[in-house]
Every structure is written in C-alpha cells, then in structure tokens.
Amino acid sequence: MSQAVGPILRMSDDIDGIIQAARDDNPDKEIRVVDRHAYVRIECDPPMLLTRASIEKELGRDYPLRELETLMSSFSGVLDTSNSERLIWSRKRL
C-alpha cells in the first residue's frame, strides 16, 4: 500500500465524522483507517478528496478546513490546498 495517500490526524472528538466524510467523498474507494490511539491515519488509493461540506454534514456544524489542518500532524502524498472548500491528496508524477 505504498501508494496510499491521506491525512494523519491527532485524536479529537471529530475523528469519526471526518472518517465518514472521507468515505462519503470517495464512494468508489476503500478508505483504510489505522488507529494508533494518539493519531489516526486515513488513507486510500490516490486521489483522495475531503470536502468541507461533507465534514460539516457529518459533524452537524460549521467546519472551516483550517480546523482540520490544525489536527493534521502529517500526511502522505501531495496535498492540494488551493481551494478553501476541499482538500485533495495525490501522488506526484516522477
């Protein structure tokens, strides 16, 4: 699974909603979750999309993506943050 991409998030009360939002935004992909107690790795084959709208739907409140960025201790892949409504993780072409 060396080509998997996605965020590594510190534990918070929002983790379950973020995981479900990732599943909602990537319906044709297997979202894998690795729970290491202090952090959670959420990953899938690239690209991985995560939208503000899906997170807000799952959490039932406003959720600016900068809030997610404060939970993200790391990530795998290349992260596109050019749009304030969504994040996309992909792989760089060599």
C-alpha positions, 0 to 999 in steps of 0.5 A: 500500500505504498501508494496510499495517500491521506491525512494523519490526524491527532485524536479529537472528538471529530475523528469519526465524522471526518472518517465518514466524510472521507468515505462519503467523498470517495464512494468508489474507494476503500478508505483504510483507517489505522488507529494508533490511539494518539493519531489516526491515519486515513488513507486510500488509493490516490486521489483522495478528496475531503470536502468541507461540506461533507465534514460539516454534514457529518459533524452537524456544524460549521467546519472551516478546513483550517480546523482540520489542518490544525489536527493534521500532524502529517500526511502522505502524498501531495496535498492540494490546498488551493481551494478553501472548500476541499482538500485533495491528496495525490501522488506526484508524477516522477 
